[in-house]
Amino acid sequence: MSLIPEIKPQQSVELLKALHILTRDGKINQDSRRKLKQVYHLYNFIEPLMLKVLEEQKQLTLVDHGAGKSYLGFILYDLLLKEYSQAHVYGIEFREQLVKSSEELAAKLGFTDGMSFKAMSVEEAMRSTDIPVKVDITTALHACDTATDDAIRFALER
């Protein structure tokens, strides 16, 4: 059990350190407290939806647009989806270096079976054959410019 109230008991401390939410010595990084609260708030909103999809069809595909460092995707996967072999999170981010960093972190944590990262815009994701035609949940926590509107359009089409 975690001694830090903001950290959920089943949360990977290694993941939180890699995302710089926790310091090396396991204390909460004060600059990241707000981001963690935002991600947990969205997790609490999405968790019942994810569980419903998993119960009904035994699989789930989630696409996170404008993923950045993939805070949301990693936390959704770590807290719930890693327990489901038929769940997959796709992080869509146009900055290749962030995609590469996310791929490396997923490999380090053993999350590569359930997480993929694609260096592309939302518009490119609309046409991509690397992402399933049917997607169950689409997120865009901090998508910039028109990316939120594009993510909504992606969700409606996929």
GICOR-V698873 format. One line per field, one symbol per residue. burial: I if it has 9 or more other C-alpha atoms within 8 Angstrom, else O. Layout:
BEGIN
burial=???
END
This chain:
BEGIN
burial=OOOOOOOOOOIOOOIIIIIIIIIOOOOIIOOIIOOIIOIOOOIOOOIOOIOOIIOOOOIIIIIIIIIIIIIIIIIIIIIIIIOOIOIIIIIIIIIOOIIIIIIOIIIOOOIIOIIIIIIIIIOOIOOOOOOOOOIOIIIIIOIOOOIIOIIIOIIOOO
END
